[in-house]
């Protein structure tokens, strides 16, 4: 039903992933391949295209009326897909997750306060924290059996009176770790002991591979619901990042009121019409598309992991139970991070996300987005194989 092998020409279409590549990476080759920002190269679910086509055909694009159908679609999706029962009154739409994180910081903390981050972690966490004049308290993750774990004992020794908020990425980006219920409960207990607001970014919660299961933080630790804000969106799941629509979920009425006050103060209580229509259509019509996408992504993951480890002996891809972002460590290749980056950028003409931008622990890593049609992926893998050919000959 869905042709994920179809290559869609995105150059010259205001696609950040493709049209900003030369400016951001310095790779000006016309055949450069972007494997950086987390957006997919696949057509969105047909129901989304049909909903947007109907909107453009009407040709009247006035202010969006939030009648409750969008929130209803979200509530139904979370119940159906994750067994999470939400009250519509807990939901606050935001213009994307990152802006939602900024609004949360403004609602529950003050300039100079500390925000806990578990690096290597989604780089926008660091950007939004610093932009809001808060300080980052890094609690570096530890590798164990091919996945990340949190060292909460070490974190608790470093907490101060200024520590107010924890940013938690579940599933984890860039590592692809799906957190176990007991790990989430341990973090929740830590937050309760130290009076911290826990912000759980669950934007990748639908992109879970066979054998793994996402447990919403609200499900794993309902006892801390009064200090929890969960962030979700349809945009990552259905390749609608340009819609810039997300949601913050807070069961605590006072906490939600503070967040809604910040939304109103920033003039953000009027929503993007096209984004709301697209994301509601995705939740209501996109499940079959997602069920077909996940095995395709899993095959891309397995292919990429095998080929990159063969191309650069010593390279190691982290076990990936979620997302479409391969996290590859080159520390055992005998090559310097600068040399590895040059081979990928200059020889292979591939723009990958540099590991250091994800914070401490990312120095020897690169993140590769493999959510692209198989013909593009195969070309990228062939280039990577050639880029490390001389290094293989020396081993």
C-alpha positions as CSV (number, residue, x, y, z in Angstrom):
1,X,0.0,0.0,0.0
2,X,2.9,2.4,0.8
3,X,5.9,2.8,-1.4
4,X,8.7,3.8,0.9
5,X,11.3,3.0,-1.8
6,X,10.0,5.9,-3.9
7,X,12.6,8.7,-4.1
8,X,11.0,12.2,-3.8
9,X,13.1,15.1,-5.0
10,X,13.2,17.5,-2.0
11,X,16.0,19.8,-3.2
12,X,14.7,23.3,-3.9
13,X,11.4,22.7,-1.9
14,X,12.4,24.7,1.3
15,X,13.3,21.3,2.9
16,X,15.7,22.2,5.7
17,X,17.2,18.7,5.6
18,X,18.3,19.2,2.0
19,X,18.3,22.9,1.2
20,X,20.3,23.9,4.4
21,X,22.9,21.2,4.0
22,X,25.6,23.2,2.2
23,X,25.2,26.2,4.5
24,X,25.4,24.2,7.7
25,X,27.9,21.5,6.8
26,X,30.1,23.1,4.2
27,X,29.4,20.2,1.8
28,X,28.6,21.9,-1.5
29,X,28.6,18.8,-3.8
30,X,25.4,18.6,-5.8
31,X,25.1,14.9,-4.9
32,X,25.5,15.3,-1.1
33,X,23.3,13.1,1.1
34,X,21.7,14.5,4.3
35,X,21.7,12.1,7.2
36,X,21.5,14.7,9.9
37,X,18.2,16.4,11.1
38,X,15.4,14.0,12.2
39,X,13.0,14.2,9.4
40,X,12.1,11.4,7.0
41,X,12.2,11.4,3.2
42,X,9.0,9.5,2.9
43,X,5.6,10.7,1.8
44,X,3.2,11.4,4.7
45,X,0.2,9.1,5.2
46,X,-2.4,9.5,2.4
47,X,-5.0,10.7,4.9
48,X,-2.9,13.7,5.7
49,X,-2.4,14.6,2.1
50,X,-6.2,14.3,1.5
51,X,-7.0,16.5,4.5
52,X,-4.6,19.2,3.4
53,X,-5.9,18.9,-0.2
54,X,-9.5,19.4,1.0
55,X,-8.4,22.5,3.0
56,X,-6.6,24.1,0.0
57,X,-9.6,23.3,-2.2
58,X,-11.9,25.2,0.1
59,X,-9.5,28.1,-0.3
60,X,-10.5,29.8,2.9
61,X,-7.7,29.6,5.5
62,X,-8.9,31.7,8.4
63,X,-8.2,31.3,12.1
64,X,-8.3,27.7,13.4
65,X,-11.2,26.9,15.8
66,X,-10.1,24.6,18.5
67,X,-13.4,22.7,18.9
68,X,-11.8,19.8,20.7
69,X,-11.5,17.4,17.7
70,X,-7.7,17.7,17.6
71,X,-7.3,16.9,21.3
72,X,-9.8,14.1,20.9
73,X,-7.7,12.6,18.2
74,X,-4.6,12.8,20.4
75,X,-6.4,11.2,23.4
76,X,-7.8,8.4,21.2
77,X,-4.3,7.7,19.7
78,X,-2.5,7.5,23.1
79,X,-5.2,5.2,24.4
80,X,-5.1,3.0,21.4
81,X,-1.4,2.9,20.8
82,X,0.0,3.1,24.3
83,X,-2.8,2.3,26.7
84,X,-2.6,5.7,28.2
85,X,-5.9,7.3,29.3
86,X,-5.8,11.1,29.1
87,X,-8.3,13.7,30.2
88,X,-8.6,16.3,27.4
89,X,-8.4,19.0,30.0
90,X,-4.8,18.0,30.7
91,X,-3.6,18.9,27.1
92,X,-2.1,22.2,26.0
93,X,-1.2,22.5,22.3
94,X,2.1,24.2,21.6
95,X,3.9,25.2,18.4
96,X,6.2,22.1,18.5
97,X,7.9,20.3,21.3
98,X,11.0,22.5,21.6
99,X,9.0,25.7,22.0
100,X,6.9,23.8,24.5
101,X,10.0,23.0,26.5
102,X,10.9,26.7,26.5
103,X,7.4,27.6,27.7
104,X,7.7,25.0,30.5
105,X,11.0,26.4,31.7
106,X,9.4,29.9,31.8
107,X,6.4,28.5,33.7
108,X,8.3,26.5,36.4
109,X,11.7,28.0,36.8
110,X,13.6,31.3,36.9
111,X,16.8,32.6,35.2
112,X,19.8,31.0,36.8
113,X,18.0,27.8,37.8
114,X,19.5,24.5,36.9
115,X,18.0,22.0,34.5
116,X,19.1,18.4,34.5
117,X,20.0,16.8,31.2
118,X,21.2,13.2,30.6
119,X,23.8,13.5,27.8
120,X,24.5,12.6,25.2
121,X,21.0,14.0,24.6
122,X,18.9,15.8,22.0
123,X,20.9,18.9,21.3
124,X,17.8,21.2,21.3
125,X,17.6,20.6,25.1
126,X,20.9,22.5,25.6
127,X,19.9,25.3,23.2
128,X,16.5,26.0,24.7
129,X,17.9,25.9,28.3
130,X,20.6,28.4,27.6
131,X,18.4,30.6,25.5
132,X,16.1,30.9,28.6
133,X,19.1,31.8,30.8
134,X,19.0,28.6,32.8
135,X,22.0,26.5,33.6
136,X,22.6,23.0,32.4
137,X,23.4,20.3,35.0
138,X,24.7,17.3,33.0
139,X,24.2,13.8,34.4
140,X,26.1,11.8,31.8
141,X,24.5,8.5,30.8
142,X,26.5,5.2,31.2
143,X,26.7,2.4,28.6
144,X,25.7,-1.0,29.8
145,X,25.0,-4.0,27.6
146,X,24.6,-1.9,24.5
147,X,22.2,0.6,25.9
148,X,22.2,3.7,28.1
149,X,21.4,3.7,31.8
150,X,21.1,6.6,34.3
151,X,23.5,7.0,37.2
152,X,21.0,8.6,39.6
153,X,23.3,8.1,42.6
154,X,25.9,10.4,41.0
155,X,23.2,12.9,40.0
156,X,21.8,13.2,43.5
157,X,25.2,14.1,44.9
158,X,25.4,17.1,42.4
159,X,21.9,18.5,42.9
160,X,21.7,22.0,44.4
161,X,19.0,24.3,45.7
162,X,18.9,25.9,42.3
163,X,18.1,22.6,40.5
164,X,14.4,22.8,39.5
165,X,13.7,20.8,36.4
166,X,14.7,17.5,34.7
167,X,14.6,17.1,31.0
168,X,14.1,13.4,30.2
169,X,14.1,12.0,26.6
170,X,11.9,8.8,26.4
171,X,12.7,7.0,24.1
172,X,16.2,8.3,24.1
173,X,17.7,10.4,21.3
174,X,20.4,9.8,20.1
175,X,20.9,6.4,21.7
176,X,17.6,4.8,20.9
177,X,17.2,3.4,24.4
178,X,13.6,2.5,25.4
179,X,13.5,3.0,29.2
180,X,12.2,0.2,31.4
181,X,9.4,1.0,33.9
182,X,11.7,0.5,36.9
183,X,14.2,3.0,35.4
184,X,11.5,5.6,35.0
185,X,10.2,4.9,38.5
186,X,13.7,5.4,39.9
187,X,14.0,8.7,38.2
188,X,10.5,9.7,39.3
189,X,11.4,8.9,42.9
190,X,14.5,11.0,42.7
191,X,12.4,14.0,41.4
192,X,10.0,13.5,44.3
193,X,12.7,13.5,46.9
194,X,14.3,16.7,45.6
195,X,11.1,18.6,44.6
196,X,11.9,18.6,40.9
197,X,9.6,19.1,37.9
198,X,10.1,16.2,35.5
199,X,9.6,17.0,31.8
200,X,9.3,13.8,29.7
201,X,9.9,14.4,26.0
202,X,8.2,11.4,24.4
203,X,8.1,12.6,20.8
204,X,9.7,9.4,19.5
205,X,7.2,7.2,21.5
206,X,5.5,5.7,18.3
207,X,8.8,4.8,16.6
208,X,9.4,1.6,18.5
209,X,10.8,-1.5,16.9
210,X,9.6,-5.1,17.4
211,X,10.7,-6.5,20.7
212,X,10.6,-3.2,22.6
213,X,7.7,-1.4,24.2
214,X,7.4,2.2,25.2
215,X,6.0,2.9,28.7
216,X,4.8,6.4,29.1
217,X,6.2,8.1,32.1
218,X,2.7,8.8,33.4
219,X,2.0,5.1,33.2
220,X,5.2,4.0,34.9
221,X,5.1,6.5,37.7
222,X,1.6,7.9,38.3
223,X,2.6,8.8,41.8
224,X,4.5,11.8,40.5
225,X,1.8,13.0,38.1
226,X,1.5,16.3,40.0
227,X,5.1,17.2,39.1
228,X,5.2,15.7,35.6
229,X,4.8,17.3,32.2
230,X,4.7,15.0,29.2
231,X,5.5,16.3,25.7
232,X,4.1,14.4,22.6
233,X,3.5,15.1,19.0
234,X,2.4,13.5,15.7
235,X,5.1,15.3,13.8
236,X,8.0,12.9,14.3
237,X,5.9,9.8,13.8
238,X,4.3,10.8,10.5
239,X,7.0,13.0,9.0
240,X,5.2,16.3,9.6
241,X,7.9,18.3,11.3
242,X,7.1,21.4,9.3
243,X,3.7,21.5,10.9
244,X,5.2,22.7,14.2
245,X,2.5,21.3,16.4
246,X,2.9,19.5,19.7
247,X,1.3,19.1,23.0
248,X,2.2,19.3,26.7
249,X,0.2,17.2,29.1
250,X,-0.1,18.1,32.8
251,X,-2.5,16.5,35.2
252,X,-1.8,19.0,37.9
253,X,-4.3,21.8,37.4
254,X,-2.1,24.5,39.0
255,X,0.9,23.4,36.9
256,X,-1.1,23.4,33.7
257,X,-2.5,26.8,34.5
258,X,1.0,28.2,34.8
259,X,2.0,26.7,31.5
260,X,-1.2,28.1,29.8
261,X,-0.4,31.5,31.2
262,X,2.9,31.4,29.5
263,X,1.3,30.3,26.2
264,X,-1.2,33.2,26.4
265,X,1.5,35.7,27.4
266,X,3.5,34.7,24.3
267,X,0.5,35.0,22.0
268,X,0.6,31.3,21.2
269,X,-3.0,30.3,22.1
270,X,-4.1,30.6,18.4
271,X,-2.9,27.6,16.4
272,X,-1.5,27.0,13.0
273,X,-4.5,25.8,10.9
274,X,-2.6,23.6,8.5
275,X,-0.5,22.0,11.3
276,X,-3.6,21.2,13.4
277,X,-5.4,19.7,10.4
278,X,-2.4,17.6,9.3
279,X,-1.7,16.2,12.7
280,X,-5.3,15.4,13.5
281,X,-5.6,13.6,10.2
282,X,-2.4,11.7,11.0
283,X,-3.7,10.4,14.3
284,X,-7.0,9.5,12.8
285,X,-5.9,7.8,9.6
286,X,-2.2,7.1,9.8
287,X,-2.0,3.9,11.8
288,X,-1.7,1.5,8.9
289,X,1.0,3.7,7.4
290,X,3.0,3.6,10.6
291,X,2.6,-0.2,10.9
292,X,4.1,-0.5,7.4
293,X,6.8,2.0,8.1
294,X,8.3,0.4,11.2
295,X,9.5,-2.9,9.5
296,X,10.9,-0.8,6.7
297,X,12.9,1.3,9.2
298,X,14.0,-1.8,11.1
299,X,15.4,-3.2,7.8
300,X,17.2,0.1,7.2
301,X,18.6,0.0,10.7
302,X,19.9,-3.5,10.4
303,X,21.4,-2.8,7.0
304,X,23.1,0.4,8.2
305,X,24.5,-1.1,11.4
306,X,26.0,-4.0,9.6
307,X,27.5,-2.0,6.7
308,X,28.9,0.8,8.8
309,X,30.6,-1.7,11.2
310,X,32.0,-3.5,8.2
311,X,33.1,-0.3,6.4
312,X,35.0,1.0,9.5
313,X,36.4,-1.9,11.5
314,X,36.1,-1.0,15.2
315,X,33.0,1.2,14.7
316,X,30.1,0.2,16.9
317,X,26.4,1.1,16.5
318,X,24.4,1.3,19.7
319,X,21.5,-1.1,20.1
320,X,18.6,0.9,18.7
321,X,15.1,0.0,20.0
322,X,13.5,3.2,18.9
323,X,13.9,6.2,16.5
324,X,15.4,6.1,13.1
325,X,18.7,7.6,14.2
326,X,21.8,5.4,14.2
327,X,24.3,6.3,17.0
328,X,27.7,5.1,16.0
329,X,30.9,5.1,18.1
330,X,34.2,5.3,16.1
331,X,36.5,5.3,19.2
332,X,37.9,1.8,18.5
333,X,38.7,2.4,14.8
334,X,42.1,3.8,15.5
335,X,41.1,7.0,13.7
336,X,40.8,10.4,15.4
337,X,37.3,12.0,15.6
338,X,38.5,14.7,13.1
339,X,39.6,12.0,10.6
340,X,36.3,10.2,10.9
341,X,34.3,13.3,10.4
342,X,36.4,14.3,7.4
343,X,35.9,10.9,5.8
344,X,32.2,11.1,6.2
345,X,31.9,14.7,5.1
346,X,34.6,15.1,2.5
347,X,35.0,11.7,1.0
348,X,31.4,10.3,1.3
349,X,29.7,13.7,0.9
350,X,27.3,12.8,3.7
351,X,26.1,15.2,6.4
352,X,25.8,13.4,9.7
353,X,25.1,15.0,13.0
354,X,28.4,15.4,15.0
355,X,28.4,13.7,18.3
356,X,29.8,16.6,20.4
357,X,26.6,18.6,19.8
358,X,24.7,16.1,22.0
359,X,26.9,17.1,25.0
360,X,29.4,15.1,27.2
361,X,29.9,11.6,26.0
362,X,29.4,12.3,22.3
363,X,33.0,13.2,21.3
364,X,33.7,10.0,19.3
365,X,30.2,9.5,17.9
366,X,28.2,10.4,14.8
367,X,24.4,10.3,14.4
368,X,23.0,9.1,11.1
369,X,19.4,9.4,10.0
370,X,18.5,6.3,8.0
371,X,14.8,7.2,7.4
372,X,15.3,7.5,3.7
373,X,14.3,5.3,0.7
374,X,16.5,2.2,0.2
375,X,18.1,3.5,-3.0
376,X,19.4,6.6,-1.2
377,X,20.5,4.5,1.8
378,X,22.4,2.1,-0.5
379,X,24.2,4.9,-2.2
380,X,25.2,6.4,1.2
381,X,26.5,3.0,2.4
382,X,28.5,2.5,-0.8
383,X,30.2,5.9,-0.2
384,X,30.9,5.1,3.4
385,X,32.5,1.8,2.4
386,X,34.8,3.7,0.0
387,X,35.5,6.4,2.5
388,X,37.1,4.0,5.0
389,X,38.6,1.6,2.4
390,X,42.2,2.6,3.1
391,X,41.7,2.4,6.9
392,X,40.5,-1.2,6.4
393,X,43.6,-2.1,4.4
394,X,45.8,-1.0,7.3
395,X,44.2,-3.2,9.9
